[in-house]
Amino acid sequence: MSNYIKAMEVNNDPICTVEEKMKHTPGPWKADNWATGWTVSAPDSHYSVCHLEDCNNAEANAHLIAAAPDLLEACKNLNAWVGVTLGYEYDEDPIAEKVCKAIAKAEGRE
């Protein structure tokens, strides 16, 4: 995964900081129809990231979950590129705040 830069603070709390060591199962992940539901797994792993069974929208949820590592990396790359390109102007952007909050949520910091 790429590093991203500190792009902003919310309530004086830096929520977009240099990437720490990844704590989740490395991607890419894939969603597969499996027996009684849908499973999300990493190709190099011998276990499932998650299994969805008997729930509404299981297939759509499995595909969304499978996209999580790619979406996180894309958010970090976007944050770095826009932060460098726009500089201080980016700190005040409501979209930037949403991107940083999404990164923090994905990393378990929010």
N, C-alpha and C positions, 0 to 999 in steps of 0.2 A: 504494500500500500504506500501511497505517497504521503509525504509530510505536508502539513498545512501550517499556516502562520496564525499568530494571534491577530484576529481581525477586529475584535470589538470586545467591549465589556458591557454587561447588563447589571445595573445596580452595583457598580464597582466590583463585580465578580467576573473574572476572565473565564468565559465559557468556550472560547475557541483558542486553545493553546496548542503548543507543539505536541504532535501525536505521541501518546504513550504506547508501550508495547501492546499489541493486539491481544485481547483477552477472550475473544470468541473463536469458534471453529473457523479456520481459514476458508474462504470461498475459492472458487465459485461453488454455490449450492445449486441443487436441481430438485424440482418437484416431480414426483412420479405417482401414478395411480398404483396402489399397492393393496392387495387383498381386500380389507374392509374399509379402506379410506385412502388418504393421501399422505405421503411421507416426503420430508425434505431432508436431503442428505448432501454431504460433501463427497465428491468422487474418490478422494484419497482416504476416506474415513470408513471404519467398519461399523459404524452405528449411525442412527438417524439424528438429525438436529432436532426434529420434531415429527410427530405423527398426528394427523387430524382425522378424527373418526366421528361419525354420527353428529355432524354439526352443519349448520347452514353455511353455504358458500365455501365448503371445504376446499374445492379445487382452486377457486380464486384466492383464498387466503394462503394456500400452499405456495402458489406462484408468487404472491407478494412477499411472503417470508423468504422464499428462495432468492429473491432479488435483493434482499437486505444488504449483504456485503458489497454488492455492486453499487447500490444506492448510496451507502455510506462513503465508499471511495469517491464516487462522483461528487457528493456534497463537499468532501474535503478538498478535492481538486478545484471545484468551482470556487470555494471559499478562498483558496490560495491565489488563484488566477485573478479573481475580481478584487481581492484585497490588495494585491500588488498593483493592479491596473488602476484602481480608483483611489487607493490610499485612504486618507482620512475621511473622504466623502462617504466611503463605504460604512464607516462606523455608525452613521446616523440612518442607514437604510433599513426599513422594516423587513424587507426580504432578507437582508443579511442577518437580522436578528432571528428570523425563522430558520434559516440554514444553520446558524450556530446552535440554536436550541435543539434542532433535530439531531445534530452531531452529538451534543451533550446527552440527549436522551438515549441514543443508540449506544453510547459508551457507558451508560449507567450513572452519569453525573447529574442527571435531572430527573 
